[in-house]
Amino acid sequence: MKNKNTLNISIGERVRSTRELMSLSREHFAELCDISSSFLSDVERGKKSMTIKTLRKICNVGNVSPNYIVLGISENNSDMNTIIDMLGQLDNQYMPYITDIIKAYLSTVNHHNSKTNK
């Protein structure tokens, strides 16, 4: 039973991290995933597990793979490393602009996903 709890906690942390990276409230993310915010809260805290259908919704809205949510395996490591390298070459004064650009992009993706998931 302890292994299941550990797995649920790890999955929940990755779901929360995905949501927070998108700068979404729990309520808004849950709405986009068509689940209740209390259920999302339980998933994020590792208190409950989810169905494959819910996993799929979270992955679609969060633009992440099931491998990342369930196993912590990122399939885009080379892309992510390229982005990190590019950001590392920038002067720190530009980081607030990059943050705003990424937030705007994620907001656009989120808006698109909310329209296609209905």
The first five atom37 places (N, CA, C, CB, O) and aatype in JSON, in Angstrom:
{
  "aatype": [12, 11, 2, 11, 2, 16, 10, 2, 9, 15, 9, 7, 6, 1, 19, 1, 15, 16, 1, 6, 10, 12, 15, 10, 15, 1, 6, 8, 13, 0, 6, 10, 4, 3, 9, 15, 15, 15, 13, 10, 15, 3, 19, 6, 1, 7, 11, 11, 15, 12, 16, 9, 11, 16, 10, 1, 11, 9, 4, 2, 19, 7, 2, 19, 15, 14, 2, 18, 9, 19, 10, 7, 9, 15, 6, 2, 2, 15, 3, 12, 2, 16, 9, 9, 3, 12, 10, 7, 5, 10, 3, 2, 5, 18, 12, 14, 18, 9, 16, 3, 9, 9, 11, 0, 18, 10, 15, 16, 19, 2, 8, 8, 2, 15, 11, 16, 2, 11],
  "atom_mask": [
    [1, 1, 1, 1, 1],
    [1, 1, 1, 1, 1],
    [1, 1, 1, 1, 1],
    [1, 1, 1, 1, 1],
    [1, 1, 1, 1, 1],
    [1, 1, 1, 1, 1],
    [1, 1, 1, 1, 1],
    [1, 1, 1, 1, 1],
    [1, 1, 1, 1, 1],
    [1, 1, 1, 1, 1],
    [1, 1, 1, 1, 1],
    [1, 1, 1, 0, 1],
    [1, 1, 1, 1, 1],
    [1, 1, 1, 1, 1],
    [1, 1, 1, 1, 1],
    [1, 1, 1, 1, 1],
    [1, 1, 1, 1, 1],
    [1, 1, 1, 1, 1],
    [1, 1, 1, 1, 1],
    [1, 1, 1, 1, 1],
    [1, 1, 1, 1, 1],
    [1, 1, 1, 1, 1],
    [1, 1, 1, 1, 1],
    [1, 1, 1, 1, 1],
    [1, 1, 1, 1, 1],
    [1, 1, 1, 1, 1],
    [1, 1, 1, 1, 1],
    [1, 1, 1, 1, 1],
    [1, 1, 1, 1, 1],
    [1, 1, 1, 1, 1],
    [1, 1, 1, 1, 1],
    [1, 1, 1, 1, 1],
    [1, 1, 1, 1, 1],
    [1, 1, 1, 1, 1],
    [1, 1, 1, 1, 1],
    [1, 1, 1, 1, 1],
    [1, 1, 1, 1, 1],
    [1, 1, 1, 1, 1],
    [1, 1, 1, 1, 1],
    [1, 1, 1, 1, 1],
    [1, 1, 1, 1, 1],
    [1, 1, 1, 1, 1],
    [1, 1, 1, 1, 1],
    [1, 1, 1, 1, 1],
    [1, 1, 1, 1, 1],
    [1, 1, 1, 0, 1],
    [1, 1, 1, 1, 1],
    [1, 1, 1, 1, 1],
    [1, 1, 1, 1, 1],
    [1, 1, 1, 1, 1],
    [1, 1, 1, 1, 1],
    [1, 1, 1, 1, 1],
    [1, 1, 1, 1, 1],
    [1, 1, 1, 1, 1],
    [1, 1, 1, 1, 1],
    [1, 1, 1, 1, 1],
    [1, 1, 1, 1, 1],
    [1, 1, 1, 1, 1],
    [1, 1, 1, 1, 1],
    [1, 1, 1, 1, 1],
    [1, 1, 1, 1, 1],
    [1, 1, 1, 0, 1],
    [1, 1, 1, 1, 1],
    [1, 1, 1, 1, 1],
    [1, 1, 1, 1, 1],
    [1, 1, 1, 1, 1],
    [1, 1, 1, 1, 1],
    [1, 1, 1, 1, 1],
    [1, 1, 1, 1, 1],
    [1, 1, 1, 1, 1],
    [1, 1, 1, 1, 1],
    [1, 1, 1, 0, 1],
    [1, 1, 1, 1, 1],
    [1, 1, 1, 1, 1],
    [1, 1, 1, 1, 1],
    [1, 1, 1, 1, 1],
    [1, 1, 1, 1, 1],
    [1, 1, 1, 1, 1],
    [1, 1, 1, 1, 1],
    [1, 1, 1, 1, 1],
    [1, 1, 1, 1, 1],
    [1, 1, 1, 1, 1],
    [1, 1, 1, 1, 1],
    [1, 1, 1, 1, 1],
    [1, 1, 1, 1, 1],
    [1, 1, 1, 1, 1],
    [1, 1, 1, 1, 1],
    [1, 1, 1, 0, 1],
    [1, 1, 1, 1, 1],
    [1, 1, 1, 1, 1],
    [1, 1, 1, 1, 1],
    [1, 1, 1, 1, 1],
    [1, 1, 1, 1, 1],
    [1, 1, 1, 1, 1],
    [1, 1, 1, 1, 1],
    [1, 1, 1, 1, 1],
    [1, 1, 1, 1, 1],
    [1, 1, 1, 1, 1],
    [1, 1, 1, 1, 1],
    [1, 1, 1, 1, 1],
    [1, 1, 1, 1, 1],
    [1, 1, 1, 1, 1],
    [1, 1, 1, 1, 1],
    [1, 1, 1, 1, 1],
    [1, 1, 1, 1, 1],
    [1, 1, 1, 1, 1],
    [1, 1, 1, 1, 1],
    [1, 1, 1, 1, 1],
    [1, 1, 1, 1, 1],
    [1, 1, 1, 1, 1],
    [1, 1, 1, 1, 1],
    [1, 1, 1, 1, 1],
    [1, 1, 1, 1, 1],
    [1, 1, 1, 1, 1],
    [1, 1, 1, 1, 1],
    [1, 1, 1, 1, 1],
    [1, 1, 1, 1, 1],
    [1, 1, 1, 1, 1]
  ],
  "atom_positions": [
    [[0.82, -1.2, 0.0], [0.0, 0.0, 0.0], [0.86, 1.26, 0.0], [-0.93, 0.0, 1.2], [0.49, 2.27, -0.59]],
    [[2.01, 1.2, 0.65], [2.89, 2.36, 0.72], [3.42, 2.73, -0.66], [4.05, 2.08, 1.67], [3.56, 3.92, -0.95]],
    [[3.71, 1.75, -1.51], [4.19, 2.05, -2.86], [3.17, 2.82, -3.66], [4.55, 0.76, -3.59], [3.52, 3.74, -4.4]],
    [[1.89, 2.46, -3.51], [0.82, 3.18, -4.21], [0.77, 4.63, -3.75], [-0.54, 2.49, -3.98], [0.62, 5.53, -4.57]],
    [[0.89, 4.85, -2.43], [0.87, 6.21, -1.91], [2.06, 7.01, -2.42], [0.87, 6.19, -0.39], [1.91, 8.18, -2.77]],
    [[3.23, 6.41, -2.46], [4.42, 7.09, -2.96], [4.24, 7.44, -4.43], [5.67, 6.21, -2.77], [4.6, 8.54, -4.85]],
    [[3.7, 6.53, -5.21], [3.45, 6.79, -6.63], [2.43, 7.92, -6.8], [2.95, 5.51, -7.34], [2.63, 8.82, -7.61]],
    [[1.34, 7.87, -6.03], [0.33, 8.93, -6.11], [0.92, 10.29, -5.75], [-0.83, 8.62, -5.18], [0.59, 11.3, -6.38]],
    [[1.78, 10.34, -4.75], [2.41, 11.6, -4.35], [3.3, 12.13, -5.47], [3.23, 11.42, -3.05], [3.27, 13.32, -5.78]],
    [[4.09, 11.25, -6.09], [4.97, 11.67, -7.19], [4.16, 12.16, -8.37], [5.87, 10.51, -7.62], [4.49, 13.19, -8.98]],
    [[3.11, 11.44, -8.71], [2.24, 11.86, -9.82], [1.6, 13.21, -9.49], [1.14, 10.78, -10.09], [1.56, 14.1, -10.34]],
    [[1.1, 13.34, -8.28], [0.47, 14.59, -7.87], [1.42, 15.78, -7.94], [0.0, 0.0, 0.0], [1.02, 16.88, -8.33]],
    [[2.67, 15.56, -7.55], [3.67, 16.64, -7.63], [3.9, 17.07, -9.06], [5.0, 16.19, -7.0], [4.05, 18.26, -9.34]],
    [[3.91, 16.1, -9.98], [4.12, 16.46, -11.39], [2.89, 17.15, -11.98], [4.46, 15.2, -12.21], [3.03, 18.06, -12.8]],
    [[1.7, 16.74, -11.56], [0.48, 17.43, -12.01], [0.5, 18.87, -11.5], [-0.8, 16.68, -11.51], [0.23, 19.8, -12.26]],
    [[0.81, 19.06, -10.23], [0.87, 20.4, -9.65], [1.93, 21.25, -10.35], [1.16, 20.33, -8.15], [1.68, 22.41, -10.68]],
    [[3.08, 20.67, -10.58], [4.16, 21.39, -11.26], [3.73, 21.83, -12.66], [5.41, 20.52, -11.34], [4.03, 22.94, -13.08]],
    [[3.05, 20.95, -13.37], [2.55, 21.26, -14.71], [1.57, 22.43, -14.64], [1.88, 20.02, -15.35], [1.66, 23.36, -15.43]],
    [[0.64, 22.36, -13.71], [-0.36, 23.42, -13.55], [0.3, 24.75, -13.19], [-1.39, 23.04, -12.48], [-0.03, 25.79, -13.75]],
    [[1.24, 24.7, -12.25], [1.9, 25.93, -11.81], [2.77, 26.53, -12.9], [2.73, 25.66, -10.57], [2.87, 27.75, -13.01]],
    [[3.4, 25.69, -13.71], [4.19, 26.18, -14.83], [3.32, 26.95, -15.82], [4.88, 25.02, -15.54], [3.8, 27.87, -16.48]],
    [[2.07, 26.57, -15.9], [1.13, 27.26, -16.78], [0.52, 28.49, -16.11], [0.01, 26.3, -17.22], [-0.28, 29.21, -16.71]],
    [[0.9, 28.73, -14.86], [0.38, 29.86, -14.07], [-1.14, 29.83, -13.96], [0.81, 31.18, -14.69], [-1.8, 30.87, -14.04]],
    [[-1.69, 28.63, -13.76], [-3.14, 28.48, -13.63], [-3.51, 28.17, -12.19], [-3.66, 27.38, -14.58], [-2.79, 27.45, -11.49]],
    [[-4.63, 28.7, -11.77], [-5.16, 28.32, -10.46], [-5.65, 26.88, -10.55], [-6.31, 29.28, -10.02], [-5.89, 26.34, -11.63]],
    [[-5.78, 26.28, -9.39], [-6.28, 24.91, -9.35], [-7.69, 24.86, -9.94], [-6.28, 24.37, -7.89], [-8.03, 23.92, -10.65]],
    [[-8.49, 25.85, -9.64], [-9.87, 25.88, -10.13], [-9.92, 25.98, -11.65], [-10.63, 27.06, -9.51], [-10.7, 25.28, -12.3]],
    [[-9.09, 26.85, -12.22], [-9.1, 27.03, -13.67], [-8.58, 25.78, -14.38], [-8.26, 28.26, -14.06], [-9.17, 25.33, -15.37]],
    [[-7.49, 25.22, -13.89], [-6.93, 24.0, -14.49], [-7.95, 22.87, -14.41], [-5.61, 23.6, -13.78], [-8.14, 22.13, -15.38]],
    [[-8.61, 22.73, -13.26], [-9.61, 21.67, -13.09], [-10.76, 21.86, -14.08], [-10.15, 21.66, -11.64], [-11.24, 20.9, -14.67]],
    [[-11.18, 23.1, -14.25], [-12.26, 23.39, -15.2], [-11.86, 22.98, -16.61], [-12.63, 24.88, -15.16], [-12.65, 22.38, -17.34]],
    [[-10.63, 23.31, -16.99], [-10.15, 22.95, -18.33], [-10.07, 21.44, -18.51], [-8.78, 23.58, -18.58], [-10.26, 20.92, -19.61]],
    [[-9.77, 20.74, -17.42], [-9.67, 19.27, -17.46], [-11.02, 18.59, -17.25], [-8.68, 18.78, -16.4], [-11.13, 17.36, -17.33]],
    [[-12.04, 19.38, -16.99], [-13.39, 18.86, -16.76], [-13.44, 17.92, -15.55], [-13.89, 18.13, -18.01], [-14.06, 16.86, -15.59]],
    [[-12.75, 18.36, -14.48], [-12.8, 17.65, -13.21], [-13.04, 18.69, -12.11], [-11.46, 16.82, -12.94], [-12.89, 19.89, -12.36]],
    [[-13.4, 18.24, -10.93], [-13.64, 19.19, -9.84], [-12.3, 19.65, -9.26], [-14.52, 18.54, -8.73], [-11.3, 18.93, -9.29]],
    [[-12.3, 20.87, -8.73], [-11.07, 21.39, -8.13], [-10.71, 20.61, -6.87], [-11.22, 22.88, -7.8], [-9.53, 20.47, -6.55]],
    [[-11.7, 20.09, -6.16], [-11.39, 19.29, -4.96], [-10.74, 17.96, -5.35], [-12.67, 19.04, -4.13], [-9.83, 17.49, -4.66]],
    [[-11.2, 17.36, -6.45], [-10.56, 16.13, -6.92], [-9.12, 16.42, -7.37], [-11.37, 15.49, -8.08], [-8.21, 15.66, -7.06]],
    [[-8.93, 17.52, -8.11], [-7.58, 17.9, -8.53], [-6.69, 18.12, -7.32], [-7.61, 19.17, -9.41], [-5.52, 17.71, -7.32]],
    [[-7.21, 18.76, -6.31], [-6.45, 18.97, -5.08], [-6.02, 17.64, -4.47], [-7.28, 19.78, -4.07], [-4.87, 17.47, -4.05]],
    [[-6.96, 16.68, -4.41], [-6.63, 15.36, -3.87], [-5.57, 14.65, -4.71], [-7.9, 14.49, -3.8], [-4.69, 13.99, -4.17]],
    [[-5.65, 14.79, -6.03], [-4.65, 14.18, -6.92], [-3.3, 14.83, -6.67], [-5.05, 14.32, -8.42], [-2.29, 14.14, -6.52]],
    [[-3.27, 16.16, -6.62], [-2.0, 16.87, -6.43], [-1.35, 16.54, -5.1], [-2.23, 18.37, -6.53], [-0.12, 16.55, -5.0]],
    [[-2.13, 16.25, -4.1], [-1.59, 15.9, -2.78], [-1.32, 14.4, -2.64], [-2.54, 16.35, -1.69], [-0.84, 13.95, -1.6]],
    [[-1.64, 13.63, -3.69], [-1.39, 12.19, -3.65], [-2.42, 11.43, -2.86], [0.0, 0.0, 0.0], [-2.21, 10.26, -2.52]],
    [[-3.54, 12.06, -2.56], [-4.6, 11.41, -1.77], [-5.47, 10.5, -2.61], [-5.47, 12.46, -1.09], [-6.04, 9.53, -2.1]],
    [[-5.57, 10.8, -3.92], [-6.39, 9.99, -4.81], [-5.63, 9.72, -6.11], [-7.75, 10.68, -5.11], [-4.77, 10.5, -6.52]],
    [[-5.96, 8.61, -6.72], [-5.43, 8.31, -8.05], [-6.48, 8.69, -9.07], [-5.02, 6.79, -8.18], [-7.61, 9.02, -8.72]],
    [[-6.11, 8.64, -10.34], [-7.04, 9.06, -11.39], [-7.17, 7.99, -12.44], [-6.59, 10.37, -12.02], [-6.34, 7.09, -12.55]],
    [[-8.23, 8.1, -13.22], [-8.46, 7.17, -14.32], [-7.57, 7.57, -15.51], [-9.96, 7.15, -14.73], [-7.0, 8.65, -15.53]],
    [[-7.48, 6.67, -16.47], [-6.75, 6.96, -17.71], [-7.4, 8.14, -18.42], [-6.71, 5.71, -18.63], [-6.71, 8.98, -19.0]],
    [[-8.71, 8.21, -18.39], [-9.44, 9.3, -19.04], [-9.03, 10.65, -18.43], [-10.97, 9.1, -18.9], [-8.79, 11.61, -19.16]],
    [[-8.94, 10.72, -17.12], [-8.53, 11.96, -16.45], [-7.07, 12.26, -16.73], [-8.77, 11.86, -14.93], [-6.7, 13.41, -16.96]],
    [[-6.23, 11.23, -16.73], [-4.83, 11.41, -17.06], [-4.7, 12.03, -18.45], [-4.07, 10.07, -16.99], [-3.91, 12.95, -18.66]],
    [[-5.46, 11.52, -19.38], [-5.42, 12.03, -20.75], [-5.82, 13.51, -20.8], [-6.35, 11.21, -21.66], [-5.18, 14.3, -21.49]],
    [[-6.87, 13.87, -20.07], [-7.31, 15.26, -20.03], [-6.22, 16.16, -19.46], [-8.59, 15.4, -19.21], [-5.94, 17.23, -20.01]],
    [[-5.6, 15.74, -18.37], [-4.54, 16.52, -17.73], [-3.36, 16.68, -18.68], [-4.08, 15.86, -16.41], [-2.78, 17.76, -18.79]],
    [[-3.0, 15.61, -19.37], [-1.88, 15.67, -20.32], [-2.19, 16.59, -21.49], [-1.54, 14.26, -20.84], [-1.33, 17.35, -21.92]],
    [[-3.42, 16.53, -21.99], [-3.81, 17.39, -23.11], [-3.79, 18.86, -22.7], [-5.2, 17.02, -23.61], [-3.24, 19.7, -23.41]],
    [[-4.39, 19.16, -21.57], [-4.44, 20.55, -21.11], [-3.03, 21.05, -20.75], [-5.39, 20.69, -19.9], [-2.66, 22.17, -21.07]],
    [[-2.27, 20.2, -20.07], [-0.93, 20.59, -19.64], [0.13, 20.48, -20.71], [0.0, 0.0, 0.0], [1.27, 20.9, -20.51]],
    [[-0.24, 19.92, -21.85], [0.7, 19.73, -22.96], [1.93, 18.94, -22.51], [1.12, 21.09, -23.53], [3.07, 19.29, -22.83]],
    [[1.67, 17.86, -21.76], [2.75, 16.98, -21.3], [2.38, 15.54, -21.65], [2.98, 17.12, -19.76], [1.23, 15.24, -21.94]],
    [[3.36, 14.67, -21.63], [3.12, 13.27, -21.96], [2.68, 12.5, -20.72], [4.38, 12.63, -22.57], [3.02, 12.87, -19.6]],
    [[1.93, 11.43, -20.93], [1.6, 10.55, -19.8], [2.86, 9.98, -19.14], [0.7, 9.4, -20.27], [2.89, 9.77, -17.93]],
    [[3.9, 9.74, -19.94], [5.17, 9.25, -19.37], [5.73, 10.22, -18.36], [6.19, 9.01, -20.48], [6.31, 9.81, -17.35]],
    [[5.57, 11.51, -18.62], [6.07, 12.5, -17.67], [5.23, 12.45, -16.39], [6.04, 13.92, -18.29], [5.78, 12.38, -15.29]],
    [[3.9, 12.5, -16.52], [3.05, 12.53, -15.34], [3.2, 11.26, -14.51], [1.59, 12.72, -15.74], [3.35, 11.34, -13.29]],
    [[3.17, 10.09, -15.14], [3.19, 8.83, -14.4], [4.6, 8.44, -13.96], [2.59, 7.72, -15.24], [4.8, 8.02, -12.82]],
    [[5.57, 8.58, -14.86], [6.91, 8.06, -14.59], [7.97, 9.13, -14.35], [7.35, 7.21, -15.71], [9.07, 8.83, -13.88]],
    [[7.64, 10.38, -14.67], [8.62, 11.45, -14.52], [9.61, 11.5, -15.65], [0.0, 0.0, 0.0], [10.66, 12.14, -15.54]],
    [[9.31, 10.82, -16.75], [10.2, 10.77, -17.9], [9.79, 11.82, -18.92], [10.2, 9.36, -18.55], [8.68, 11.78, -19.45]],
    [[10.67, 12.75, -19.17], [10.38, 13.78, -20.17], [10.87, 13.29, -21.52], [11.04, 15.14, -19.79], [12.04, 12.92, -21.68]],
    [[9.98, 13.31, -22.49], [10.35, 12.85, -23.83], [11.01, 13.94, -24.65], [9.12, 12.34, -24.55], [11.51, 13.69, -25.75]],
    [[11.01, 15.14, -24.14], [11.57, 16.27, -24.88], [12.81, 16.83, -24.22], [10.53, 17.36, -25.02], [13.05, 18.03, -24.25]],
    [[13.62, 15.97, -23.61], [14.8, 16.44, -22.92], [15.73, 17.23, -23.82], [15.55, 15.29, -22.32], [16.28, 18.25, -23.41]],
    [[15.92, 16.77, -25.07], [16.84, 17.49, -25.96], [16.29, 18.88, -26.28], [17.07, 16.69, -27.26], [17.05, 19.84, -26.31]],
    [[14.98, 18.99, -26.51], [14.37, 20.3, -26.75], [14.5, 21.19, -25.52], [12.9, 20.15, -27.14], [14.83, 22.37, -25.63]],
    [[14.25, 20.62, -24.35], [14.33, 21.38, -23.12], [15.76, 21.84, -22.87], [13.83, 20.55, -21.93], [15.99, 22.98, -22.46]],
    [[16.72, 20.98, -23.11], [18.12, 21.36, -22.93], [18.51, 22.49, -23.89], [19.03, 20.16, -23.14], [19.27, 23.38, -23.51]],
    [[18.01, 22.44, -25.1], [18.29, 23.5, -26.07], [17.74, 24.83, -25.57], [17.69, 23.16, -27.46], [18.41, 25.85, -25.65]],
    [[16.52, 24.8, -25.06], [15.9, 26.03, -24.54], [16.69, 26.55, -23.34], [14.44, 25.77, -24.13], [16.94, 27.75, -23.24]],
    [[17.08, 25.68, -22.45], [17.85, 26.08, -21.27], [19.19, 26.69, -21.7], [18.08, 24.88, -20.33], [19.63, 27.69, -21.13]],
    [[19.84, 26.08, -22.68], [21.1, 26.63, -23.19], [20.9, 28.03, -23.77], [21.69, 25.71, -24.25], [21.71, 28.92, -23.53]],
    [[19.83, 28.21, -24.52], [19.55, 29.51, -25.12], [19.28, 30.56, -24.04], [18.34, 29.41, -26.08], [19.77, 31.68, -24.13]],
    [[18.52, 30.19, -23.04], [18.22, 31.11, -21.95], [19.47, 31.45, -21.15], [17.16, 30.53, -21.04], [19.63, 32.57, -20.66]],
    [[20.36, 30.47, -21.03], [21.61, 30.7, -20.31], [22.52, 31.72, -20.98], [0.0, 0.0, 0.0], [23.39, 32.3, -20.33]],
    [[22.33, 31.93, -22.27], [23.15, 32.9, -23.01], [22.63, 34.33, -22.87], [23.2, 32.51, -24.48], [23.32, 35.28, -23.23]],
    [[21.42, 34.47, -22.35], [20.83, 35.79, -22.22], [21.32, 36.5, -20.95], [19.32, 35.7, -22.21], [21.62, 35.86, -19.94]],
    [[21.39, 37.8, -21.04], [21.68, 38.61, -19.87], [20.46, 38.56, -18.95], [22.02, 40.08, -20.27], [19.33, 38.54, -19.42]],
    [[20.68, 38.54, -17.65], [19.59, 38.4, -16.68], [18.54, 39.5, -16.8], [20.14, 38.39, -15.29], [17.39, 39.29, -16.4]],
    [[18.9, 40.65, -17.32], [17.93, 41.74, -17.43], [16.77, 41.39, -18.37], [18.61, 43.0, -17.92], [15.71, 42.0, -18.29]],
    [[16.98, 40.41, -19.25], [15.94, 40.02, -20.2], [15.02, 38.91, -19.69], [16.58, 39.58, -21.48], [14.01, 38.61, -20.32]],
    [[15.36, 38.32, -18.56], [14.57, 37.2, -18.05], [13.11, 37.56, -17.76], [15.21, 36.66, -16.79], [12.23, 36.74, -18.03]],
    [[12.8, 38.74, -17.21], [11.38, 39.08, -17.01], [10.6, 39.08, -18.33], [11.25, 40.45, -16.33], [9.43, 38.7, -18.35]],
    [[11.23, 39.5, -19.41], [10.55, 39.52, -20.71], [10.31, 38.09, -21.2], [11.39, 40.3, -21.75], [9.24, 37.78, -21.73]],
    [[11.31, 37.25, -21.02], [11.17, 35.84, -21.42], [10.05, 35.18, -20.62], [12.51, 35.07, -21.22], [9.24, 34.43, -21.17]],
    [[9.99, 35.46, -19.33], [8.94, 34.92, -18.49], [7.57, 35.35, -18.98], [9.13, 35.35, -17.03], [6.64, 34.55, -19.05]],
    [[7.44, 36.63, -19.33], [6.16, 37.13, -19.86], [5.8, 36.46, -21.18], [6.22, 38.65, -20.05], [4.63, 36.14, -21.41]],
    [[6.77, 36.24, -22.03], [6.53, 35.59, -23.33], [6.04, 34.16, -23.11], [7.82, 35.6, -24.19], [5.09, 33.72, -23.75]],
    [[6.71, 33.44, -22.22], [6.33, 32.05, -21.95], [4.93, 31.99, -21.34], [7.35, 31.37, -21.01], [4.13, 31.13, -21.72]],
    [[4.62, 32.89, -20.42], [3.29, 32.91, -19.82], [2.23, 33.2, -20.88], [3.23, 33.95, -18.7], [1.17, 32.58, -20.88]],
    [[2.51, 34.14, -21.77], [1.56, 34.47, -22.83], [1.35, 33.27, -23.75], [2.05, 35.69, -23.65], [0.23, 32.98, -24.15]],
    [[2.44, 32.59, -24.09], [2.34, 31.41, -24.94], [1.5, 30.32, -24.26], [3.74, 30.87, -25.28], [0.61, 29.73, -24.89]],
    [[1.78, 30.06, -22.99], [1.03, 29.03, -22.27], [-0.43, 29.41, -22.14], [1.64, 28.8, -20.88], [-1.31, 28.54, -22.21]],
    [[-0.71, 30.68, -21.97], [-2.09, 31.14, -21.92], [-2.79, 30.87, -23.24], [-2.15, 32.63, -21.57], [-3.95, 30.46, -23.26]],
    [[-2.1, 31.11, -24.35], [-2.66, 30.86, -25.68], [-2.93, 29.37, -25.88], [-1.72, 31.39, -26.77], [-3.99, 28.99, -26.38]],
    [[-1.97, 28.54, -25.51], [-2.14, 27.09, -25.62], [-3.31, 26.64, -24.75], [-0.84, 26.34, -25.2], [-4.14, 25.83, -25.17]],
    [[-3.37, 27.17, -23.56], [-4.44, 26.84, -22.63], [-5.79, 27.23, -23.21], [-4.22, 27.53, -21.28], [-6.75, 26.46, -23.12]],
    [[-5.88, 28.41, -23.79], [-7.12, 28.88, -24.39], [-7.53, 27.96, -25.55], [-6.97, 30.35, -24.87], [-8.69, 27.59, -25.7]],
    [[-6.54, 27.61, -26.37], [-6.8, 26.7, -27.5], [-7.3, 25.34, -26.99], [-5.51, 26.51, -28.37], [-8.27, 24.79, -27.51]],
    [[-6.63, 24.82, -25.97], [-7.02, 23.51, -25.41], [-8.43, 23.55, -24.82], [-6.03, 23.06, -24.35], [-9.18, 22.58, -24.92]],
    [[-8.77, 24.67, -24.2], [-10.11, 24.76, -23.6], [-11.2, 24.74, -24.67], [-10.23, 26.03, -22.74], [-12.29, 24.23, -24.44]],
    [[-10.9, 25.29, -25.85], [-11.87, 25.27, -26.93], [-11.97, 23.88, -27.56], [-11.49, 26.31, -27.99], [-13.07, 23.45, -27.92]],
    [[-10.85, 23.18, -27.7], [-10.86, 21.87, -28.35], [-11.35, 20.76, -27.43], [-9.49, 21.54, -28.85], [-11.75, 19.7, -27.9]],
    [[-11.32, 20.99, -26.11], [-11.76, 19.96, -25.15], [-13.26, 20.04, -24.88], [-11.0, 20.11, -23.84], [-13.78, 19.22, -24.12]],
    [[-13.95, 20.98, -25.45], [-15.4, 21.11, -25.18], [-16.2, 20.39, -26.2], [-15.82, 22.57, -25.16], [-17.43, 20.39, -26.13]]
  ]
}
